Amino acid sequence: QVQLEESGGGWAQPGGSLKLSCVASGRFFGTSDMAWFRQAPGKERKFVSAVTWNSDAKYYDESVRGRFYISRYNDINTMYLDMESLRPEDTGVYYCARKKYNGNWFEGDDEYDYWGQGTQVTVSS
């Protein structure tokens, strides 16, 4: 029904930038809240950022606020995550996800029903 695919990951030096993309198949992308999560090696998947279906609200984890910027373009079924001032602790596999129900709670990964396979981001000197 819905398939999500991330791209744009890679390696960056501390202070560098990367831009991640998430492209969705299916016709209902434009009606669903979406989010980015990340998972560092040996750790659980953690919320990064979310955007409502119509982009009227955006949310960021404290660790990325002011450095990461989420956006979406429903006409091309695409969501982006612009990452700036990268730090080594930003390293991990980044996933895009579709929220089960639109609402005000975004941080729990059990609130999402479709996930991409992830794209690796590595920040190191």
C-alpha positions as CSV (number, residue, x, y, z in Angstrom):
1,Q,0.0,0.0,0.0
2,V,2.7,2.5,1.1
3,Q,6.4,2.2,0.5
4,L,9.0,4.7,1.8
5,E,12.6,5.0,0.6
6,E,15.3,7.1,2.1
7,S,18.3,8.5,0.3
8,G,21.0,11.0,0.7
9,G,23.0,9.5,3.6
10,G,26.7,9.3,3.6
11,W,29.8,10.7,5.4
12,A,30.3,14.2,6.7
13,Q,32.9,15.9,8.8
14,P,31.8,17.6,12.1
15,G,30.2,20.9,11.1
16,G,29.3,19.7,7.7
17,S,25.9,19.2,6.1
18,L,23.8,16.5,4.5
19,K,20.3,16.5,3.0
20,L,18.1,13.4,3.3
21,S,15.2,12.5,1.1
22,C,12.2,10.3,1.6
23,V,10.1,9.4,-1.4
24,A,6.7,7.7,-0.8
25,S,4.8,5.5,-3.2
26,G,1.0,5.5,-3.0
27,R,-1.6,8.1,-3.2
28,F,-2.1,9.0,0.5
29,F,1.2,10.7,1.4
30,G,-0.4,14.1,1.4
31,T,-2.9,13.2,4.2
32,S,-0.5,11.7,6.7
33,D,1.8,13.3,9.3
34,M,5.4,12.1,8.7
35,A,8.6,11.9,10.8
36,W,12.3,11.1,10.8
37,F,13.9,8.8,13.3
38,R,17.4,7.7,13.8
39,Q,19.2,4.7,15.4
40,A,22.7,4.9,16.6
41,P,24.8,1.6,16.9
42,G,23.7,-0.3,19.9
43,K,20.9,2.0,20.8
44,E,17.2,2.2,20.3
45,R,15.5,4.1,17.5
46,K,14.8,7.7,18.5
47,F,12.6,10.5,17.3
48,V,14.3,13.3,15.3
49,S,11.7,15.4,13.6
50,A,8.1,15.4,12.4
51,V,5.9,17.4,10.1
52,T,2.1,17.5,9.9
53,W,0.3,16.5,6.7
54,N,-0.2,20.1,5.6
55,S,3.1,21.5,7.0
56,D,1.3,23.7,9.5
57,A,3.5,22.4,12.3
58,K,7.0,21.0,12.7
59,Y,8.6,19.3,15.6
60,Y,12.2,18.7,16.5
61,D,14.0,16.8,19.2
62,E,16.1,19.0,21.4
63,S,19.3,17.5,20.2
64,V,18.7,18.7,16.6
65,R,16.7,21.9,17.1
66,G,18.2,24.8,15.2
67,R,20.5,22.5,13.2
68,F,18.0,20.2,11.3
69,Y,15.1,21.4,9.1
70,I,12.2,19.2,8.0
71,S,10.1,19.9,4.9
72,R,7.7,18.1,2.6
73,Y,6.3,18.6,-0.8
74,N,3.1,16.6,-1.2
75,D,2.8,17.2,-4.9
76,I,5.9,15.0,-5.4
77,N,5.4,12.7,-2.4
78,T,8.7,13.7,-0.9
79,M,10.0,14.7,2.5
80,Y,13.4,16.2,3.3
81,L,15.6,16.6,6.2
82,D,18.3,19.3,5.9
83,M,21.0,18.6,8.4
84,E,23.5,21.3,9.2
85,S,26.3,21.7,11.8
86,L,26.6,17.9,12.0
87,R,28.1,16.3,15.1
88,P,29.5,12.9,15.7
89,E,26.5,12.0,17.9
90,D,24.3,12.5,14.8
91,T,25.7,9.3,13.4
92,G,23.2,6.5,12.8
93,V,20.7,5.0,10.4
94,Y,18.0,7.5,9.6
95,Y,14.4,6.3,8.9
96,C,11.4,8.1,7.5
97,A,8.0,6.9,8.8
98,R,4.3,7.6,8.3
99,K,2.2,8.3,11.4
100,K,-0.8,6.0,12.1
101,Y,-3.1,8.8,13.2
102,N,-2.7,12.6,12.9
103,G,-2.3,14.2,16.3
104,N,-0.1,15.9,18.8
105,W,2.2,13.0,19.9
106,F,5.1,12.3,17.6
107,E,8.0,10.9,19.6
108,G,7.1,7.3,20.0
109,D,8.0,5.0,17.2
110,D,4.9,2.8,17.9
111,E,2.9,5.7,16.6
112,Y,4.0,4.9,13.0
113,D,2.9,2.2,10.7
114,Y,5.1,2.4,7.6
115,W,8.9,2.7,7.6
116,G,11.7,3.0,5.1
117,Q,14.7,0.8,5.1
118,G,16.9,3.6,6.4
119,T,20.0,5.5,5.1
120,Q,23.3,5.6,7.0
121,V,24.7,8.9,8.2
122,T,28.2,9.0,9.5
123,V,29.8,12.1,11.1
124,S,33.5,11.8,11.9
125,S,36.8,13.5,11.4
